[in-house]
Amino acid sequence: MEGGMVKLSIVMPVYNEKGTLNKILKKVEKVNLGKIKKEIILIDDFSTDGTREILKKLKGYKILYHKKNQGKGAAIRTGFKNITGDIVIIQDADLEYDPGDYKKLIKPILDKKTEVVYGSRFIKKGFKPAHKIFYLGNLFLSFVTRLLYSQKITDMETCYKVFTKKAIDEIKITANGFELEPELTAKLIKKGHKIIEIPVSYTGRTIDEGKKLRPVKDGLKAFWYLVKYKFTG
């Protein structure tokens, strides 16, 4: 990032999001980052609801297709392999998170205060959990993260994870599913990165509305992976 134009790579995993895909892309495009160039990478994880047909009509994006459904983690790993930017942010293809938060999320990295930033839903003033089971599960996992890795984090499961390309290139990610969140967190901390949290906006959706995370099953898996990566590479 020294002495040249900065590029932000936006990695967006997509799976059965035909109802929100065009809307979130418009929001991402609308974000004004000044001289910072945006690279939008869409990874379709074998959608079957018509999303893939929408993607095939889009222009101006880097679009990658999985030949079978592999999971969110696998889609993000595919995206990571194709980034050309200096800074990377993960963006879900639904409307739960607001791309308008990009500017404040990348600021600590631009200011050279850190190489890793998480957008925390829970430290935003006035936050009220829409789904208590997801909220309580995330609080527990964030507590386990602090206990195991000696770094205070309030929202380990947040979508908005931002890194320098250098930080991502330093670690090897193997997750295919939602275990990506604890794996990323554990390996970044073990590499010595201080994670700075920035409050972000959040509008949660239900499972009926398309939320794919399963709180009990995925929460137990996340707990296991936090413990696993404490003692393995």
N, C-alpha and C positions, 0 to 999 in steps of 0.2 A: 504493500500500500504506500510505500515511501515514494514521494515525488511524482506520482502519476494519478490518472483517473481511477477512482475506486468503483468496483463493480459488485453489486449485491446479487447473489444467486438465490432464487426463491424456489425451494424444492417442495413440490406439491404432489403427494400421493393421492391417487384418485381411484375410488371403487364404488360404483353404483351411486353417482352423485348428479344424475341428469337434472334434478330439480334445482340445484344450487351452483353448479359449475360455472355457468356464464355470469351469474351474479357475483361470485367471489372473484372471478377474473377481472370484472369491471372495477371492483373495489381495489384490487392490486394495481391495476393500470392507473387508477386515479391518484395513487399515492405520489406526491411530489417530493423527491429526495434531492432536489437541486442538481448538482453536477454528478451525482452518483448514478451510474447506469444500472438498470435492472435486467437480469436474465431470469426468465421464468421457465422452469423445467417441470413438465407434467408427466407423471408416470402412472399409466393405467394398469391396475392390477387385475386385468381380465374382467372388466365390468360386463354385466349381462342385461342391464336395464335400459340400454340406449345411449349410455354415456360415451361409449367408444365411437358411435356414429357422430356425436357432437364433436368429439376431439378431432376426428378426421377432416372436419370442415374448418378447423381453426388454422390461422396463419400467424406467423410471428413468434411462435413459441417453440421450444425444444420439447418434442413429444415422444415418449418412449412407451412401448407396449410389452406387457408380460404375456407369454403364451399360455399361462395358467395362473390361477389365483394363488399367491404365495403369502400374502399378509402385508400389513403396513410397513413393518420393519424391512422386508425385502424390497418394497417399492422405494423406500427412502435410501436404502443402500445403492440401488440402481441410480437414483438421482445423484448421490454423492460421487459416484464414479464419473459423472458427466458434467460436473460443475467447472466453470472457468472463472468464477468470481473470486474476490478477495475475502468476502464475508458471505456466510451462508445462513439462511433462515428456513425453518420448516413451517409450512403453511398447510393446514387442512383444507379440503375442498368444500367443506360446509360453511356455514355462516356464524359459527360459534365465536370465532376470534376476529378482531378488527384490524385489517392491514394499516389502518391509520396510526397504529402504534409502532410501525416500523422505525420511524425517525428516532424515537426515544430509546428503542431497543438497541439500535446499532451505535448510539452515541458513546456509551462507555468503551466500545471497541475502537471507535475513531479517535477518542481521547486517550487511547493507550492505557486505560485503567485495568483492562482485563482482555482475555481472548474468548471468554464465554459469558453469555448473558441468557438468563431465563426470564420469561414473562410470567409473573405470578398473578393469578386471579385473586388470591386471598389477601393480598396486602393493599389492594385498591380500596380507597375510601368508599364506604357505603356498600361493600360487597355483601350479598345475601345468597347463600347456596340454594340453587333451584332443586337439586336432587341430593338429599342428605346422605344417602348411601355412598354416592360417588365422592362427596366431600369428605366424609369421615374416613373412607378408605385412603384417600389421598393424604389426609392429615397423618394417618398411621404410617404410610410409606415414607412420607417426608421425615417423620420422627425417626424411623429406622435408618434412613439415610444419614441423619445427623449423628445418630448413635454409632453407626459403623464407620463413618468416614470423617467424623469430626468437622463437618462443615454445615453451617445452618442453611437449610433450604426449606421454604414454605410450600412449594408447589412442584414437586419432582415430576409429576405426570403432565405438566403443561405441554401444549403443542408448541408454543413459541420458545424454541431453543435456537440460539444464535451463536455462531462460532466464526473464528477466522478459518480459512481453508487450511492453514497450517495446523491448527489444533485438531481438525478432523483427520488430516492426513497422518497424524501421529498415532492414531489408534486404529485397531482393527475391529470392525463391528460385524457380528455374526447373526444377530437376531432377525427372525422372519416376521414375528408378530408384534404385539404390544410390549413384549419384553425389551424392545428397543429402548424404552425410556430409562429403566434402571441400568441397562448396559452402558448407554451413553454417559449417564450421570456418574456411574462408578468409575469408568475408565478415564473420563476427563479429570475427575478429582485425583485419581491415582497418578495421573501425569503431572499433578501439581498445579492445576488450574483453579483459580478462585472464581467461583460462579457468583456473579452479581445479579440480583433480582430487581426487576422493574415492574411496577404495577401495570396490568393490562385489562382492557375491557373483555367481558365474556358474556355470551348469551347461550346458555346450555340448551341442548335439545334432548328429547327422550329417546329411548330405544325404538318406540313406535314411529318417531320422526326420522329415524335413520342412524341413531347413535350405535356404534358397533362394539364399543367396549362393554364387556360383561363384568360387573363389579367384583363378584366373589371369585370366579375362576381366574380372571386376569389379575386381580389383586394378589391372590396367593402366588401366582407365577412371578409377579413383580417382586414380592417379598423373597422368594427363593433366589431370584437372580441377583438381588442386592447382596444377599449372604454369599452366594457363589462367587461373585466377582470381587468380594472383599479378599478372598483367599486364592483366587486363580487369576490368570492373565486375561 
